[in-house]
Amino acid sequence: MRIDCNAFLGAYPWRRVPGTSPEALLHALDRSKIDVAWITHLPSLFWRDPTEGNAWLYETARREQRFRPLPTVHPGLALWEQVLADAANAGAPAVRCDPTYLGLEPAGGEMRVLAAACGTARIPLLLAVRLEDGRQRHPNDRAAELPAAAVRALVRSDADVRLIICWIWGPPEDHLATLVETVGVERFVFGTGQPLRLPENSVAKLDLLDLSADQRGAIESGNVKNLVAA
């Protein structure tokens, strides 16, 4: 089984991106042999209140069994606790908060409170280092990258927090194989970033690694299943 834990639906504001409809995403899943996609409403990540896209997200996921909603939570807005509760009640596998896009301090008080609340709710928190590869990033997308120090601070801020960090990997010379060997296969999950990225790229990165069938299965679905079940 292959689970894509980082897929998007909806238009990207800074340039034309094809394949942003539910139907196009399903076609891409078939093409890349991906069984399930965790979906985020892409346009709302750039809205003042990104949670306004969650209702559409839930409705879309209810209509397609291969989609899982990945709603956005903004801990700087009122009633964010209810947004988190709604996600848990809807069976969302995780919630998303990209602090550098929301104008939040990545390891500030609001993010730490959110991390603790997610830990209490037993729901993973997903954050992106950035949405696009820097080589194709539009000049209007000025959000800073998520710092590694902020990730460490959030991990250490609460014993129950579970983080999923979405990263844009470059070409093979970025030494993904060395990183997997150093950090451990059990720390990696599969995500494509489609349609901002071609899903075939993520599959090809795994093809280039010297992985056993069990190790590849862990990255493609086993690790994220264990994370959600923990």
Secondary structure in CASP SS format (residue, H / E / C, confidence):
PFRMAT SS
TARGET T0000
AUTHOR 0000-0000-0000
METHOD secondary structure of the structure
MODEL  1
M C 1.00
R C 1.00
I E 1.00
D E 1.00
C E 1.00
N E 1.00
A E 1.00
F E 1.00
L E 1.00
G C 1.00
A C 1.00
Y C 1.00
P C 1.00
W C 1.00
R C 1.00
R C 1.00
V C 1.00
P C 1.00
G C 1.00
T C 1.00
S C 1.00
P H 1.00
E H 1.00
A H 1.00
L H 1.00
L H 1.00
H H 1.00
A H 1.00
L H 1.00
D H 1.00
R H 1.00
S H 1.00
K C 1.00
I C 1.00
D C 1.00
V E 1.00
A E 1.00
W E 1.00
I E 1.00
T E 1.00
H E 1.00
L C 1.00
P H 1.00
S H 1.00
L H 1.00
F H 1.00
W C 1.00
R C 1.00
D C 1.00
P H 1.00
T H 1.00
E H 1.00
G H 1.00
N H 1.00
A H 1.00
W H 1.00
L H 1.00
Y H 1.00
E H 1.00
T H 1.00
A H 1.00
R H 1.00
R H 1.00
E C 1.00
Q C 1.00
R C 1.00
F E 1.00
R E 1.00
P E 1.00
L C 1.00
P C 1.00
T E 1.00
V C 1.00
H C 1.00
P C 1.00
G C 1.00
L C 1.00
A C 1.00
L C 1.00
W H 1.00
E H 1.00
Q H 1.00
V H 1.00
L H 1.00
A H 1.00
D H 1.00
A H 1.00
A H 1.00
N H 1.00
A C 1.00
G C 1.00
A C 1.00
P C 1.00
A C 1.00
V E 1.00
R E 1.00
C C 1.00
D C 1.00
P H 1.00
T H 1.00
Y H 1.00
L H 1.00
G C 1.00
L C 1.00
E C 1.00
P C 1.00
A C 1.00
G C 1.00
G H 1.00
E H 1.00
M H 1.00
R H 1.00
V H 1.00
L H 1.00
A H 1.00
A H 1.00
A H 1.00
C H 1.00
G H 1.00
T H 1.00
A H 1.00
R C 1.00
I C 1.00
P C 1.00
L E 1.00
L E 1.00
L E 1.00
A E 1.00
V C 1.00
R C 1.00
L C 1.00
E C 1.00
D C 1.00
G C 1.00
R C 1.00
Q C 1.00
R C 1.00
H C 1.00
P C 1.00
N C 1.00
D C 1.00
R C 1.00
A C 1.00
A C 1.00
E C 1.00
L C 1.00
P C 1.00
A H 1.00
A H 1.00
A H 1.00
V H 1.00
R H 1.00
A H 1.00
L H 1.00
V H 1.00
R H 1.00
S H 1.00
D C 1.00
A C 1.00
D C 1.00
V C 1.00
R C 1.00
L E 1.00
I E 1.00
I E 1.00
C E 1.00
W C 1.00
I C 1.00
W C 1.00
G C 1.00
P C 1.00
P H 1.00
E H 1.00
D H 1.00
H C 1.00
L H 1.00
A H 1.00
T H 1.00
L H 1.00
V H 1.00
E H 1.00
T H 1.00
V H 1.00
G C 1.00
V H 1.00
E H 1.00
R H 1.00
F C 1.00
V C 1.00
F C 1.00
G C 1.00
T C 1.00
G C 1.00
Q C 1.00
P C 1.00
L C 1.00
R C 1.00
L C 1.00
P H 1.00
E H 1.00
N H 1.00
S H 1.00
V H 1.00
A H 1.00
K H 1.00
L H 1.00
D H 1.00
L C 1.00
L C 1.00
D C 1.00
L C 1.00
S C 1.00
A H 1.00
D H 1.00
Q H 1.00
R H 1.00
G H 1.00
A H 1.00
I H 1.00
E H 1.00
S H 1.00
G H 1.00
N H 1.00
V H 1.00
K H 1.00
N H 1.00
L H 1.00
V H 1.00
A H 1.00
A C 1.00
END
